[in-house]
Amino acid sequence: MNSTRFLIWMNRPETWGRSRIFNRSASRGPGISLVWMMLACSLLLGCCAPPPPRLPQREYHPLPAYQPTYRELAVQHNRNLEGLDRLWIRTAVSMNWVDPDGSSRFERADDSRLILQRPSNLALAVGSSVPGVGTLLWAGCDDERYWLFDLREENRVYWGHHRNIGRPCSLELALPMHPRDTPRLLGLAELDPDRGGHVWWDYAIGGWVIEPTNAGYRVLVQHETGLPMRVDLLDEAGYSRLVCLLNADRQGSQRAELPPRRVDVLLLDSEERLTLEIREVDRNPSRRRLNENQFSLESLMDSFRPGQIKQLDEACD
């Protein structure tokens, strides 16, 4: 890894890379500012934004005597995921964004659910406990497709295929966490031990940085346990475009834990931020809480009956 990229990794989050994940052009699908604005209009909670987490304290951590290989760290990471194949999680979702007139905004969806069946099935239901509000957004994916249901008055769905993400023929589903990337950002996706990659020591935080070859992400893991503390998604040049801090508190310290109890997704060079505060984790969910219909686009279509259907990669076929 060259010295420039290493310094960007070590520096403040707003200088870790250029953001390329959100595109606010009306022709590029539902932008994240639009998604957060429609949540705000529906929730009307009027909460004050909580203080953001500080970055982990910058101290000097000497290089350990033993330096593990990429394969050793990948095997350790995958071992930490044992028993976490099926998860039902209750969470509060907090959202910071900038509206079109440049004002900073904050809203909170306090009754949301994250449902995961590894490796590729995911559902995120964003909702509120306010009477009459219920579920506002339902995002998810399976091993081939992804989708976003807007369940307000418009009742519409956007969907596409994973294979076309990033192609010029496909519109973008501009969410703070794309359904496909969510398990990775939460530290709940396996690493391929045979892929190969780079490993280096983070002297400031005290952990191993793992960057699989040509995978588009890197993971910072705790030295003692191999548990993830931070995940970066990378742009084409290898710079961070989005940072996900796991279990960072307001004092700037971090504890390693899976599943994480707090998730902060930071869009670089922007005030936009998504925070998940996990309140309940069910590691052995019943069929009522986790079933195949939650990961089936056809079943969700039958259940939600959207009035408008938009295939984002229709031009690719």
C-alpha positions in Angstrom: 0.0 0.0 0.0 1.5 3.4 -0.9 2.1 6.1 1.6 -0.6 8.4 0.3 -3.4 5.9 0.7 -2.1 5.0 4.2 -2.2 8.6 5.3 -5.8 8.9 4.0 -6.7 5.9 6.1 -5.1 7.4 9.2 -6.6 10.9 8.8 -9.9 12.4 9.7 -13.0 10.8 8.1 -13.7 13.9 6.0 -10.3 13.4 4.4 -10.4 9.7 4.0 -11.6 9.8 0.4 -14.0 11.4 -2.0 -17.7 10.4 -1.8 -19.1 8.8 -4.9 -22.0 6.7 -3.5 -24.8 9.2 -3.7 -26.1 10.7 -7.0 -28.8 13.3 -6.6 -29.6 13.6 -10.3 -33.3 13.0 -10.8 -32.5 10.5 -13.5 -30.5 8.3 -11.3 -33.2 6.8 -9.1 -34.3 7.7 -5.5 -31.4 9.8 -4.0 -30.7 9.4 -0.3 -31.7 12.9 0.5 -35.1 12.2 -1.0 -35.3 8.9 1.0 -34.5 10.7 4.2 -36.8 13.6 3.4 -39.8 11.3 2.9 -39.0 9.6 6.3 -38.9 13.0 7.9 -42.3 14.0 6.4 -43.8 10.7 7.6 -42.3 10.5 11.1 -42.5 14.1 12.2 -40.7 13.2 15.4 -38.8 16.5 15.9 -36.0 15.0 17.8 -32.7 16.7 18.5 -29.7 15.0 16.9 -27.5 13.1 19.4 -23.8 13.9 19.5 -22.0 11.9 16.9 -19.4 9.3 18.0 -15.9 10.5 18.2 -13.3 8.6 16.3 -11.2 6.2 18.3 -8.6 7.9 20.3 -5.4 8.4 18.4 -2.6 6.7 20.3 0.5 4.9 19.3 0.2 1.2 19.3 3.5 -0.6 18.6 3.6 -3.3 16.0 3.0 -6.8 17.6 5.8 -9.2 17.5 3.8 -11.7 15.4 2.3 -10.4 12.1 -0.5 -12.7 10.8 -1.0 -13.4 7.2 -4.1 -12.5 5.2 -5.2 -16.1 5.3 -4.9 -16.4 9.0 -6.9 -13.2 9.6 -9.6 -14.3 7.1 -9.9 -17.7 8.8 -10.2 -16.1 12.2 -12.8 -13.6 11.0 -14.9 -16.4 9.5 -14.6 -18.4 12.7 -16.0 -15.4 14.6 -19.1 -15.6 12.4 -20.1 -19.1 13.5 -23.6 -19.2 14.9 -24.5 -15.9 13.2 -26.2 -17.3 10.1 -29.7 -16.3 11.0 -30.4 -13.0 12.8 -33.4 -10.9 13.7 -32.4 -7.5 15.1 -34.5 -4.7 16.4 -32.9 -1.3 16.0 -33.4 2.4 16.0 -32.3 4.2 12.9 -31.1 7.8 13.1 -30.5 9.9 10.0 -28.6 13.1 9.4 -28.8 14.8 6.0 -28.8 18.1 4.3 -32.1 19.2 2.6 -32.1 21.0 -0.8 -32.0 24.5 0.8 -28.7 23.6 2.6 -30.2 23.1 6.1 -28.9 20.2 8.3 -31.7 17.9 9.3 -32.2 14.9 11.7 -34.8 12.3 12.1 -35.2 9.0 13.9 -37.1 5.8 13.1 -37.3 4.1 16.5 -39.0 0.8 15.5 -37.0 -0.8 12.7 -35.9 -4.4 12.1 -32.9 -5.9 10.4 -33.3 -9.5 9.3 -30.4 -11.5 7.9 -30.0 -15.0 6.6 -26.4 -15.3 5.5 -24.8 -15.2 3.0 -27.1 -13.1 0.8 -30.7 -12.7 2.2 -31.4 -9.4 3.9 -34.4 -7.3 4.9 -34.4 -3.9 6.5 -37.8 -2.5 7.6 -37.6 1.1 8.7 -40.5 2.2 10.8 -41.8 4.1 13.8 -43.7 3.3 16.9 -45.9 6.4 16.4 -49.5 5.2 16.1 -50.6 5.0 12.5 -47.1 5.2 11.0 -45.8 1.7 11.0 -43.3 0.5 8.3 -42.2 3.3 5.9 -39.5 1.7 3.9 -38.6 -2.0 3.2 -35.2 -2.6 1.7 -33.7 -6.0 0.9 -32.0 -8.4 -1.4 -31.4 -12.1 -2.2 -28.5 -13.6 -4.1 -29.6 -12.1 -7.4 -31.7 -9.0 -6.9 -32.2 -6.0 -4.6 -35.2 -3.8 -3.9 -36.6 -0.8 -2.0 -40.3 -0.4 -1.2 -41.6 3.1 -0.4 -44.7 2.2 1.7 -46.0 5.7 2.1 -48.9 7.1 0.1 -47.0 6.5 -3.2 -46.5 2.8 -2.4 -43.8 2.2 -5.1 -40.9 -0.2 -5.4 -37.5 0.1 -7.0 -35.6 -3.0 -7.9 -32.7 -4.3 -9.9 -30.0 -7.1 -10.3 -26.7 -7.2 -8.5 -24.9 -8.0 -11.7 -25.8 -4.6 -13.2 -24.8 -2.4 -10.2 -22.4 0.3 -11.4 -23.1 -0.3 -15.1 -24.0 2.8 -17.2 -27.3 1.1 -18.2 -28.5 0.9 -14.6 -29.9 3.6 -12.4 -28.6 3.9 -8.8 -30.5 2.8 -5.7 -28.8 5.5 -3.6 -29.2 4.4 0.0 -26.7 5.0 2.8 -26.3 1.2 3.0 -27.0 -0.7 -0.2 -28.8 -3.9 0.7 -26.0 -5.9 -1.0 -23.3 -4.2 1.1 -25.1 -4.2 4.5 -23.8 -7.6 5.8 -20.3 -6.5 4.9 -20.6 -3.1 6.6 -21.9 -4.8 9.8 -18.9 -7.1 9.8 -21.1 -10.1 9.2 -19.8 -11.2 5.8 -17.1 -13.8 5.4 -13.7 -13.2 3.9 -12.4 -15.5 1.2 -9.1 -17.0 2.6 -8.1 -18.0 -0.9 -8.6 -14.6 -2.5 -5.3 -13.1 -1.2 -4.9 -9.6 0.0 -2.9 -6.9 1.8 -2.5 -6.7 5.6 -1.0 -3.9 7.6 -1.0 -2.6 11.2 -2.9 0.5 12.2 -0.6 2.2 14.7 -3.2 4.8 15.7 -6.0 2.4 16.6 -4.1 -0.8 17.3 -5.6 -3.3 14.9 -5.0 -5.2 11.6 -6.3 -3.7 8.4 -7.3 -6.4 5.9 -7.8 -5.4 2.2 -8.8 -8.4 0.0 -7.4 -8.1 -3.5 -9.8 -6.2 -5.9 -12.7 -6.6 -3.6 -13.6 -2.9 -3.1 -13.5 -2.8 0.7 -11.1 -3.1 3.7 -11.8 -4.2 7.3 -10.0 -3.1 10.5 -10.1 -5.9 13.1 -9.1 -6.0 16.7 -5.6 -7.5 17.3 -6.6 -9.9 20.1 -9.9 -11.3 18.8 -10.0 -10.5 15.1 -13.5 -8.9 15.6 -14.3 -6.1 13.1 -14.1 -2.5 14.3 -14.4 -0.6 11.0 -15.3 -1.3 7.4 -14.5 1.0 4.4 -16.0 0.7 1.0 -13.5 1.9 -1.7 -13.8 3.7 -5.0 -12.1 2.6 -8.2 -8.8 4.2 -7.2 -8.8 2.4 -3.8 -9.7 5.3 -1.6 -12.4 5.2 1.0 -15.8 6.4 -0.2 -17.8 5.3 2.8 -16.8 4.5 6.4 -18.7 2.3 8.8 -17.6 2.4 12.5 -18.7 -0.5 14.6 -19.4 0.0 18.3 -17.8 3.5 18.5 -19.1 5.5 21.5 -19.3 9.2 22.2 -16.1 9.1 24.2 -14.2 7.9 21.1 -13.5 4.3 22.4 -14.5 1.1 20.7 -15.3 -2.4 21.9 -15.3 -5.3 19.6 -18.6 -7.3 19.5 -20.7 -9.2 16.9 -23.3 -8.4 16.0 -22.3 -4.8 16.7 -24.5 -2.8 19.2 -24.0 0.5 17.3 -23.3 1.2 13.6 -22.3 4.6 12.3 -22.2 4.9 8.5 -20.4 8.1 7.4 -20.6 9.5 3.9 -17.2 11.2 3.4 -17.1 14.9 2.6 -20.8 15.2 3.7 -22.9 15.8 6.8 -25.0 12.8 5.8 -24.9 10.0 8.3 -26.8 6.9 9.3 -26.7 5.3 12.8 -28.2 2.0 13.9 -28.6 1.5 17.6 -29.3 -2.2 18.1 -31.6 -2.9 20.9 -32.4 -6.6 20.6 -30.6 -9.5 18.8 -32.3 -12.9 18.3 -29.8 -15.4 17.1 -32.3 -18.2 16.7 -35.4 -16.5 15.3 -38.7 -18.3 14.9 -40.4 -18.6 11.5 -42.7 -15.7 12.5 -39.7 -13.5 12.8 -37.7 -14.9 9.9 -39.2 -16.7 6.9 -38.4 -17.0 3.2 -41.1 -14.6 2.1 -39.2 -11.7 3.7 -36.4 -12.3 1.1 -38.7 -12.9 -1.9 -39.4 -10.0 -4.2 -42.5 -11.7 -5.6 -43.9 -12.4 -2.1 -43.2 -8.8 -1.1 -44.9 -7.6 -4.2 -48.0 -9.7 -3.3 -47.9 -8.4 0.2 -47.3 -4.7 -0.4 -49.1 -4.4 -3.8 -47.1 -1.4 -5.0 -48.9 1.0 -7.3 -45.7 1.8 -9.2 -42.9 -0.6 -10.1 -39.5 0.7 -11.4 -36.8 -1.7 -12.6 -33.6 0.3 -12.3 -31.6 -1.9 -14.7 -34.3 -2.3 -17.3 -32.0 -0.8 -20.0 -29.4 -3.5 -19.4 -31.6 -6.3 -20.7 
